Amino acid sequence: MQQMLTQILAKRLEEAPDFSKELLAMLGGEKRLQEIIVGNESTIKNVRQAMAGSGTQTIKGGDKTIVDNATQEQTQ
């Protein structure tokens, strides 16, 4: 079944290259990722992450990291 689906999909993509955009939209669009990663004893200050559509926004810091005035926005 999987092999047959792969063959049909490959043929369809060859015949209509724009179909890949349509298929991607049907599957929920591209995966977006915004990350801020810092080491130990760091300061993250005055940061804004903004993203349209679905995805992941992450702020990670090591031991004794200070996060000050950080915002994350996600709109559909």
N, C-alpha and C positions, 0 to 999 in steps of 0.2 A: 504494500500500500504506500509506504513512504517513498519507495523508488519511483512508483508511478506518479505520485504527486510532484516529485523533484523533476521528472522529465516533462510533465505538463507545464510546470512553472517556468522551467528553462526555455521551453519553446515559446511560451507566451511573452517572456521578457525579450527574446530575440525579435519577435514580430512587432512588439510595441514597447520600445524602451521607456516611454513615459509611464507605463504601467507600474514600474518600480516605485515611482512617487505615490501613485494611487494606493498601492499595496502597503507602503510604509504608513500612509495616513490611516488606512483601515486598521493597522496594527497598533495604532496609538502614537505614531510619530517617532521621531528620533529621541534617543535617550540623552538628556542633557545632564551635565555634571558641573557644579561649581564647588571648588574646595579651597580652603585656606588651612594649611597644615604648618604648624610651627613647633619648634623644639621646647626643651625645658626652660623655665624661667623667662619666657617670652611675654611680650605685650602685644595684643591685637587691639587696635584702637581706631575708631572712626571708619569702620568698614561697612559697606553696603553691598549685598548680593541681590541682584534682581534677575528674574528668569520668567520668560513667557512660556507657557505650556508645562508639561510634566517633566519631572527630573528630580535630581537630588542636590541639595545645598548643604554643605558641611563646614563647620569650623572646628578644628581639632588642635588642642594644645597639650604639651607635656606637663610634667609636674611644675607647680607654682606659676602656671601661665595665668595672665590677667587678660580678660576680655572686657573691653570698655566701649560702649556705644556701637555695637554691632547689630545690624538689621538684615533680615532676609525676607524677600518678597517673592511670591510666586503667583502669577496670574494665568488664567486660562484663556 
